[in-house]
Amino acid sequence: MFRKLSASLLAAGSLAAVVSAAPVRAQVSNEIQISLPAQDLSQSLRAVSLQTGRNVIAPDELVKGRQAPAISGPFTAEGAVRLLLAGSGLEVRRVGESLVIAAAARPPGGMESESGETASGPGDTIVVTGTRIRGGPVASPVIEIGREEIRNAGQSSLGEVVRSLPQSFGGGQNPGVGTNVPASSGVDVGGGSSIDLRGLGSDATLTLLNGHRLSYSASRQSVDVSAIPLGAVERIEILADGASAIYGSDAVAGVANVILRRRFDGLETSARVGSSTDGGDFQQLYGGVAGADWRSGGIVVAYEYGSNSPIESKDRSYAATRSPGLTLSPALRHHSASLNAHQQLSDGVSIDLDGLFNRRNWNTVFPLNFAGDLSVSSGRLYSTAQSYELTPALHVDLGGDWRATVIGSYGHDRVDFAADLFFAGVKVPGGAGYYTNAAKSVEVNGDGSVFRLPGGNAKLALGGGYRMIDFAVFKGSSNFQNAQRSQDSYHAFGELSLPLVSTGQHVAFVDQLFVSAALRYENYPGIGDVATPKVGIVYAPSADFALKSSWGRSFRAPTLLQQYNPPSVSLLRAASVGGAGLPAAATVLLIQGGNAALKPERAETWSATLEFHPRAVHRLKAELSYFSTRYRDRIVTPIAATAVALSNPINASLVVRNPTAAAQSAAIARAGTFVNAAGGNYDPANVVAIIDDSNVNAGRQVIDGVDLLVRYGIGLGADRGTLSLLLDAAYLKSKQQLTASQPLIALAGTLFNPPHFRTRGGLTWAVGPVMLTGIVNYSGPVTDTRFTPSARIGSITTADLTARLTTGSGAGPLRNVELSASVLNAFNAKPTAIRTTLFTDTPYDSTNYSPVGRFITFGITRKW
């Protein structure tokens, strides 16, 4: 019999449902034949209870809506339950003669494994972001955002998810980033969405899918997370710390790992529509997830179609007169699909396959006159982005707990773009081109126990591999900016986890103590060798809290565009670049573009975390983390403002004064193009200086801050449901120095850079079939330092509300249906206007604030 717990147990917040049976049999360990179809987990648990005579206690909030795989064979009750829980993140514990279902225990500092250490089934792999050792502890802070949390927040894409994260900056490569934003802070290339932790650049955050790399997108060395259908996502894990010793290049600010749903049986369809109440951004989203699960494997396929209309400046009070005719947020339309499959081939041998496809169209409009009259003159930009990814993997158990994996990957991303100009209705083609990125890789790795320590088995991971990336940019026949290059690299790594003390050893003032160390070596022919170490420690004085700390070095290899973007030489009047006291005919040569001699950027990172999870307060976990990054050899264009290139003495090392005619000829000969913007003929005798503003390894950044993450859940009683609390707050300080001769200037807290403080807090109340969520987002003020005097740009606070209603699995057309409604930015908070100088300038900080305003959406999901 399957019955509810008593009200007293519910009030204690410990258990929510009981699967009970007849009196326990004398020999509970006997195996019996059990055959169950794929069905709701609660139904399978009830069947096991009835057939074995064992009490099975399962919290409603854990098993609700979960699918169990089909099983058939001789099992004990405990063995059958373990197999049913495979891949669910749940585990079974014996309490007396009863079996209790609970969330899988996590190693100190570690993320919950995808399959659960105690509940792994055939073909399951354990994914822990921040370590290559299965189930290993992680000494760095990790933020997990699950599928249910995303649905509760009313979010419709991974782009929305990561932009709402306080640790992530809305610059990078994201839709709606304005043309007045410096390229180092953000761009909108084809409407892709990237993750930019700490504002260090989207190329300094490594994004993974199920633990493996993806191809880059467009011009930036970043990954478009909006290409992944949201219905396919199980969770996203953010390692907010440098991790090149584990993953290699790009993992400077941290790592984002998107983990797909691995086990699902049946069909789930969904539809969502919504719109901004101020006009524009009408969204439609339709998707489906289909899966089959069998004893030795499974497959999950997802598809998504979505579109949204543009937001135009005329629809926003703060933009209508400041930037008339400008599109604030582009029109987008996409098709995306994913595949996640696994199959056990024989005892100890299994294969996995991940696949991804995306096609997205993007377009935007801008005026070509200060009046913003599009009928007089305008420009239209279009793009089509298409990407795909295939990653097969073979896993072989080598004996003991050792497992070897051979994994290969091929990915391709192409963004085609075009521009048209219109003058009094007459169309003038403005050019077209494309960016392509391809990535091919193969790796062999393995991990397992090497020797026994007092606290458990010491574990080792080893591996090595090869990777090649191809890049091409085409901007028209004979265009000097065309480039096509490749870069290969080789890597080897090792990681060691040492459990010195574990729970139960009764060591004074030590409940658990883990030490880890990792080292990775990478060779980039033509660029150089890089070795990056990382060490970590997890110390738990008691079962109630733990102290974690890590130190390491990270790096980012230069992009092929940064290296091989053909340089250009411009002839300019000396007066336009700060020349004073010079003849009126005086000119300069300005060199800009790539640099094939670039070396990797390097960083030293350190973090310390206090993790509090008291046994006396059920479902409370709090983490307070301090982080520090010292980032050097950053690739920059060293002259901050070309208008003062000659007059500012800090640029002296970049200027060759009174160059000879031979030096001028050499500079022009190396360039892909020569542009005469001086208004007169080029005369070597009039050139008073050569200014070199090419890419160089000259910049450094200093980043420090504090993160606070709190999660808490409490039961309110039998008929009052549960409350779940989330608080995520981030405080950031960052400064940058372009060259050794220039001052260290503030980044965080200034326009087009992250604010010092961001926070996101939410409360979810679940009672029966109803779930209500309220979230408050705060983004602090920034200062506009572009002009004198500087101006303060105010903070913004938004409130989001979401309601979800789920029907039961009984009869009728409305069974297994979920209805949802959301109001995002319920009070319609608006960004502060900023000063603009061009008619194409976005009149607010488009990296930190959104033009959407109040947004209302409705959705329906059904499981068939």
SULDA-V414819 format. One line per field, one symbol per residue. burial: b if it has 24 or more other ideal C-beta (glycine too) atoms within 12 Angstrom, else e. A space follows every 10 residues. Layout:
BEGIN
burial->???
END
This chain:
BEGIN
burial->ebeebeeeeb eebbbbbbbb beeeeeeeee eeebebebbb bbbbbbbbbb bbbbbbbbbb bbbbbbbbbb beeebbbbbb bbbbbbbbbb bbbbeeebbb bbbbbbbbbb bbbbbbbbbb bbbbbbbbbb bbbbbbbbbb bbbbbbbbbb bbbbbbbbbb bbbbbbbbbb bbbbbbbbbb bbbbbbbbbb bbbbbbbbbb bbbbbbbbbb bbbbbbbbbb bbbbbbbbbb bbbbbbbbbb bbbbbbbbbb bbbbbbbbbb bbbbbbebbb bbbbbbebbb bbbbbbbbbb bbbbbbbbbb bbbbbbbbbb bbbbbbebbe ebbbbbbbbb bbbbbbbbbb bbbbeeeebb bbbbbbbbbb bbbbbbbbee ebebeebbbb bbbbbbbbbb bbbbbbbeee bbbbbbbbbb bbbbbbbbbb bbeeeeeeee eebbbbbbbb bbbbbbbbbe eeeebbbbbb bbbbbbbbbb bbbbbeeeeb bbbebebbbb bbbbbbbbbb bbbeeeeeeb bbbbbbbbbb bbbbeebeeb bbbbbbbbbb eeeebbbbbb bbbbbbbbbb bbbbbbbbbb bbbbbbbbbe eeeeebbbbb bbbbbbebbb bbbbbbbbbb bbbeeeeebb bbbbbbbbbb bbbbbbbbbb bbeebbbbeb beebbbeebe eeebeebbeb bbbbeeebee ebeeebbbbb bbbbbbbbbb bbbbbbbbbb bbbbbeeeee bbbbbbbbbb bbbbbbbbbe ebeebbbbbb bbbbbbbbbb bbbbbbbebe bbbbbbbbbb bbbbebeeee eebbbbbbbb bbbbebeebe eeeeebbbbb bbbbbbebbb bbbbbbeebb bbbbbbbbbb bbbbbbbbbb bbbe
END
